[in-house]
Amino acid sequence: MSLLVQIAIFLAAAVIAIPVFRRFKLGSVLGCLAAGIIIGPA
């Protein structure tokens, strides 16, 4: 995969994860971390 596609996937995951984590009052940084864990090392 190209770098641009990987960046787009991470941004899309963050856009989904951050509001979900904020709704549970957990913070946006934790949402970004969770998005990175879900995407994985690949």
DOBAPA-583353 format. One record per residue (C-alpha): residue in one letter; x, y, z negated; residue number from 1. Coordinates in pm, whole numbers. Example, Ala and Ser with C-alpha at 12.3 -4.5 7.8 and 13.67 -1.06 7.14 Angstrom:
@r = a	c1 = 1230	c2 = -450	c3 = -780	k = 1;
@r = s	c1 = 1367	c2 = -106	c3 = -714	k = 2;
This chain:
@r = m	c1 = 0	c2 = 0	c3 = 0	k = 1;
@r = s	c1 = 116	c2 = 347	c3 = 67	k = 2;
@r = l	c1 = 190	c2 = 592	c3 = -209	k = 3;
@r = l	c1 = -104	c2 = 811	c3 = -111	k = 4;
@r = v	c1 = -349	c2 = 523	c3 = -148	k = 5;
@r = q	c1 = -208	c2 = 433	c3 = -490	k = 6;
@r = i	c1 = -241	c2 = 793	c3 = -608	k = 7;
@r = a	c1 = -600	c2 = 806	c3 = -482	k = 8;
@r = i	c1 = -685	c2 = 482	c3 = -666	k = 9;
@r = f	c1 = -538	c2 = 611	c3 = -992	k = 10;
@r = l	c1 = -719	c2 = 943	c3 = -964	k = 11;
@r = a	c1 = -1048	c2 = 767	c3 = -893	k = 12;
@r = a	c1 = -1001	c2 = 541	c3 = -1196	k = 13;
@r = a	c1 = -916	c2 = 841	c3 = -1414	k = 14;
@r = v	c1 = -1219	c2 = 1035	c3 = -1290	k = 15;
@r = i	c1 = -1438	c2 = 742	c3 = -1396	k = 16;
@r = a	c1 = -1260	c2 = 655	c3 = -1722	k = 17;
@r = i	c1 = -1217	c2 = 1003	c3 = -1872	k = 18;
@r = p	c1 = -1588	c2 = 1095	c3 = -1895	k = 19;
@r = v	c1 = -1669	c2 = 749	c3 = -2033	k = 20;
@r = f	c1 = -1408	c2 = 782	c3 = -2307	k = 21;
@r = r	c1 = -1513	c2 = 1140	c3 = -2384	k = 22;
@r = r	c1 = -1872	c2 = 1026	c3 = -2424	k = 23;
@r = f	c1 = -1753	c2 = 790	c3 = -2698	k = 24;
@r = k	c1 = -1543	c2 = 1077	c3 = -2844	k = 25;
@r = l	c1 = -1213	c2 = 897	c3 = -2789	k = 26;
@r = g	c1 = -1027	c2 = 1163	c3 = -2588	k = 27;
@r = s	c1 = -913	c2 = 1206	c3 = -2232	k = 28;
@r = v	c1 = -556	c2 = 1085	c3 = -2287	k = 29;
@r = l	c1 = -688	c2 = 750	c3 = -2404	k = 30;
@r = g	c1 = -906	c2 = 740	c3 = -2092	k = 31;
@r = c	c1 = -602	c2 = 789	c3 = -1869	k = 32;
@r = l	c1 = -414	c2 = 518	c3 = -2054	k = 33;
@r = a	c1 = -705	c2 = 279	c3 = -2018	k = 34;
@r = a	c1 = -729	c2 = 354	c3 = -1646	k = 35;
@r = g	c1 = -359	c2 = 272	c3 = -1607	k = 36;
@r = i	c1 = -398	c2 = -52	c3 = -1799	k = 37;
@r = i	c1 = -699	c2 = -154	c3 = -1591	k = 38;
@r = i	c1 = -515	c2 = -88	c3 = -1266	k = 39;
@r = g	c1 = -218	c2 = -286	c3 = -1391	k = 40;
@r = p	c1 = 145	c2 = -296	c3 = -1282	k = 41;
@r = a	c1 = 52	c2 = -387	c3 = -925	k = 42;
